[in-house]
Amino acid sequence: MAPSPLDAMPDEEFDRLRTNGIKLHYWAVCHRKVWLYAKGLRMEPLSDRVALGRLLHERVYPDIPRREVLIDDLIKIDVLEADNKVLEVKHSRKLADAARLQVAYYLMYLKRLGAGDLVGELRFPKERRREEVRLTAELESRVADALREIRRTEELPSPPPADFSATCRACAYSDLCWG
């Protein structure tokens, strides 16, 4: 029988590498963004796109009481539904893979806290779409690898080089990379 990803990342290592969910999302999009964020550079307050996302969060699902649940002063879950579903609300599906990794991290984190096997769901209200996220061995392994790489990125003496992509145009950090 193959070892589970929990065996591949012992509790001690997970405790040492745990971080906030936004870093996993950023890491999946741009390693340079992770480094800048880890060094305390916060460009999100200056971004119109981030402001639109914040407004979306405030307006969607007003009848669900458990919103923006902060756990261990570290991870902030957008919405917890009554049926033990961890929801992550996103503006669009353009960065769905990054959002999937973020939700998987939340599921892994909560599982390690003893919450059992919860189900995640990505919601894209403007597109009226949903995507279920289940914590598989493969996804857990991706989260473990991402946590290790995030730590390596944070420890670099200078930011990784910027690689221009289509997502750079809408990124809150684009001025730091492209002037």
Buried (B, 14 or more C-beta within 10 A) or exposed (E): EEEEBBEBBEEEBBEEBBBBBBBBBBBBBBBBBBBBBBEEBEBBEEBEEBEEBEEBBEEBBEEEEEBEEEBEEEBBBBBBEEEEBBBBBBBEBBBBEBBBBBBBBBBBBBBBEEBEEBBBBBBBBBEEEEBEBEBEEEBBBBBBBBBEBBBEBBEBEEBBEBEEEEBBEBBBBBEBBEE
